[in-house]
Amino acid sequence: MENKINVTLFAVPQAACGSGQMSWQDVAAMVKNQLERHYAGKFHFEHIEFMDERWFADTHAQELLEKGEVNLPFVLVDGEIASADKKVNISKIKKFLQNKISS
């Protein structure tokens, strides 16, 4: 059985206000759907919000943020930075995932 590549979106918690705008859950679903179109069955996707209990379980992500190597939101693919722009860059994530699958 093939090991799946881990893709994790780290984002800020959703504010209570701002109705009518996309939530991080919406963005996470969009990213996952886009990746599934090309790489179905080859990756595991997770969305973790800052200060969530799962955030505290990922010391690597915490260290990256503390060292200033990334800002929220950011995406790690098998622990490597795939996207750390001011917004989620799906094209960069796809290219990074493709390189992981090819290697």
N, C-alpha and C positions, 0 to 999 in steps of 0.2 A: 504494500500500500504506500502510495506516494505521500510524503509530508507536505502539508499545506504551508504556504507563505503567510505570515501574520502581517496584516495591514491594520494599523490602529490610528484613528483620528482622535487627537486630543484637542478639546475646545473648552471655552469658558462656559460656565453654567448659563442657562437661558434666563434672561430677565423676565420678570412677571409682566412687564408692560411691553408695548410694541406689537400690538395685535396687527395682523395682516402682513407681517414680515415673516420671512423664512426662519424657522427655528434651527438649532443645530441638529435636532433629530431629523428634520427635513433634509438638511445638507448631507448628513450621514447616509440617509436612505438613497439620496441621489448619487453619491459617490459609490456606494456599494452596487447599485443598479448599473451604473456605467462600467464598473470593473467586471461585473458578472457577464455583461454582453460579450466581453472578449476573453475572460479568464475564468469562466464558471468552473467550480470544483477545484481550483488550484490555489485558493487563498481562503483565509479566515479573516473576517472583518469585525472590528470592534470600535465602538465610539465611547470614549471615556471623557467625562467632564472634570475639569480642575477641581480638586478637593473632594471628589467622590472617593469612596472607599477603595475602588479599583485604582485610582490615581496613586494612592499611598502604597499600593502593592507593586507599582512599577518604578523602582528606584532609578533606573536608567533614564526614563523620561523626566523625572524630577531633577536629576543632575544636569541634563541638557538645558532645561529651563533655568536652573540656578546659575549655570555658567554663562548664560546669555547666548548659547548656540542656537536657540530657537525662541520664538515668541508664539503665543497662542493665537490662532490655531496652528497645529502642525501635524504632520502625518509621518509615522515611522513604518518602514517595511522591514520586517525581521530586525528591528532595532536600529536601522539606519534611517537617516533623515531623507525622506522622499519629497517633502513639501514643507516649507517653513516660511511661506510668504504671508502677507497680510490677509490673504484669503486662500481658500483651498484651491489648489491648482490641479485639476483632474488630469490634464495632459501630462504634467510632470510625474504624477503618481503612476499613470499607465506606463510611461516609458521606464520608470524605475522598476515596476513590477515585471515588465517584459524582460528587462535585463536580468532580473533574478531568476525568472523561469528559464531563460536561455542558458544560464550558467550552470 
